[in-house]
């Protein structure tokens, strides 16, 4: 089985998506080509998941890692989709922005063009939108600093290899766009002030939930609520 897996700039359901990718990789005769948007590349780094990605898509034929910053929307991979060379396209997690473009027929990015070409090539798309239905969802941040526990020793600032921790108004602050998710700051903090996986609430807007409903109406598109449903569908 040959699969194209698209990753957009959502942190919600990202770890769960990687778990499913690993399980598929370890299944018999499954090859995964991974397409990553510019924002998706940043988020994968924040969560420290690039190492796992190199295992999932090891670089062989039909197992490439395609970064949007290196390959525009006209990447040859999308041509494979239009020719029906893959069995499935999977997009998980999928941002509201990506869904909004897809339902309006806009294909101006690597991911949206891949989904459009899959439709033209009769390749079924399994899409997991982060904005599935209106309401509130609980998501987890990669790393954050608890100011109540922080004593401003700045050991985390010194330990960060990418300069992702800055000092603002005397307190250290993590700039997530620079974070590599390596966890060095957490290991050197003497007070346990570096938190991984802090839960926060996010609102799913009505407009985004309505776009998800429109997505369900597209040809050869299956909309799923959670990445684990991908395994149930395929296996």
N, C-alpha and C positions, 0 to 999 in steps of 0.2 A: 504494500500500500504506500502510495506517495502523497504527502500532505504538504501544503503551504500553510505556515502558521504566521499570522500577522499580529504584531504587538504594537499598540498605540501608547499614548502618554498617560495611562491610568495606573495608579498604584493599587486601587481597589481590585481585589481578586487576582492580583499579579502572582503572588506566591502560589495560590491555588492553581493558576494556569500552568505554572512551571511544573508543579507536581504531576499534572495530567500529561504534560509533554514528556516528562521522564518515564512515566508508565507506558506511554505509547512507544517511546524509543526502545524500551526493553521488551516490547511485544515482538512477535515474530514478523520479520520482513516489513518493518515500518521505517520509512525514510522521511525526515522532516526538513524542509527548507524554511528558514525563519526570515521573515521580512520585518524590519524594525523602523518605525518612524523616527524623526529627529527627537521628538519629545519622548518617545518610547526608549530611545537609547539613554537619555538622561535618567529616566526612572529606573531602568534596569541597573544602572550604576549605583543609584541611591540605595537600592535594596541589596546590593552586593551579589547580583545573580549572573554576571557575565561568565564566571567560571562554569556554572552549570550549563549555560547556553552553548559553550564550546564543546561540552559533552553531548548535548542533544543534537546539535547540527555540527558535526565534526569537520566539515569542509569538503567531503566527497561529492560526487555527482548526485544531484537532487538532495544534498544535505548541506547546502551553503548557508551562510549568514549574510543577508543583504541589508546594508544600512542605507537609509534614505539619503544621508548626507553624501554618500559616495555614488549612489545610483538614483537618478531622477525617476519620475513617474513612468518613463519609457524604458525602464530596465528590461533586458531580455527575458527575465523571469516571468514578467507579465505576458509575454508572448507565448510562453509554454502553457499558461492558463487558457489563453484564447484558443489554443490548439488542442485543449483537452488532455494535456500530458499528465495532469495530476488527478488523483481520485477525489480529493476534498480540499477546499480552502477553509481554514479555521481562523477566526479573529477573536482573540480573547486575551486580556480584557479589551473592550472597544469603547472609546470615549464617545460622549454625546456629540462632539463636534464631527467625528468620523461618521456616525450614524446619520446625522443631519445632512451631510454631503451625499452619502450613498442614496438616501431616499429621494433626493432631488436630482439624481443622475449626474452629480459633479464628481469628476475623476481627475483631480489636479494634484494628487499626491501619490506616493508609491503605494500606500495601502488602499486608498479609494480606487485607484486605477486597477489594482490587482483584483479587488472585489468585482469591479465592472467587467474585467476581462474574463473572470471566472464565469460570470453569468452568460457571456457571449459564447464561451467554450463548453457550455453545458456541464460545468463543474459545480457540484453542490457546495454551498457555503454554510458553515455552522458558525453563527455569530453570538457571542456573549456580551451584551451591552451592560455597562456599569449602571446605566440609568434605565433599569428594566421597567419599573413602575413608580408612580408618584408616591412620595412619602419620605422616610428617613432611612438611611443605611448607615451601618457601623463599619468604618474602615480603620486600618492600622497605618500609622506613620512609620517610616524606616527608622530614623533616629531623632531624638529631641533632648533638650536639657531641662531638668526640673530645677527651677530657680530656688525653690525652698530647700533643696539639698545642696546646691552649689555653694562652695565657699570661695569661689573666684581664684583658685590656685593657678589656673591657666595651664595645667599640665595637658589638658586636652588640646589646647591651641598648639603647644609644642609638638605633640604626638601626631597631629594630623598631617599626612603626607601630601595632601593636595591643597592646603590652605583653605579648607572649607569651614573652619571655625574662626569667627572674628569676634572682637570685643566691642560691644555696643552699650554705652551707658554703664560701664564697669562690669557687665555680665557677658560671658561668652555666648555666642549664638551660632547655630549650624546653618550654613548656606547650602540648602539641599541640592541646588543645581550643580554644586562642586563636589558634593559628597560621593565617595566611592563605595560606601557601605562596608569598609574593611573592619570596623569595630575597634580600631586602636584606641580611640578616645574613651570608649567604654571600659577597656581593660586597664587604662592608667588612672581613671577617676577614683580617688580614695573614698569618696562619699556616695558612690552609686547614683550620681546625678544624671548620668547618661542613660536614657531610656530607649529601648528598642521595642517597637510594636505598640506604642501608645494608641489606644482606641479613641477615635473622635467620631462625632455625628456629622453627616452631610445630607443636605436636602436634595432629593431628586425633583427637579423642576417639572411642572406639568408639560411644558413644551417638549422637553427631552423624552418624557414618557410617551407622549403622543407620536414622536418620531419613531420610537421603538415599535409601536403598533403598526405604523406605515411600513416599517422594515419587514414585518411578518407577511406583508402582501406581495413582496417581490418574488419573481420566479426563482426556483431552486435555492431559496434562502430558508434556513431553519434557525429560528431564534431560541436560544436556550437561556435559562436564568442563572445557571451556575456552571463553572468549568467541569465539575464532576459528571454532569449530564452528557458531556462529550464522549466519555468512556462508555457510558450506557448506550449511546447512539451508535458508536462505531463497533464496539466489541460485544 
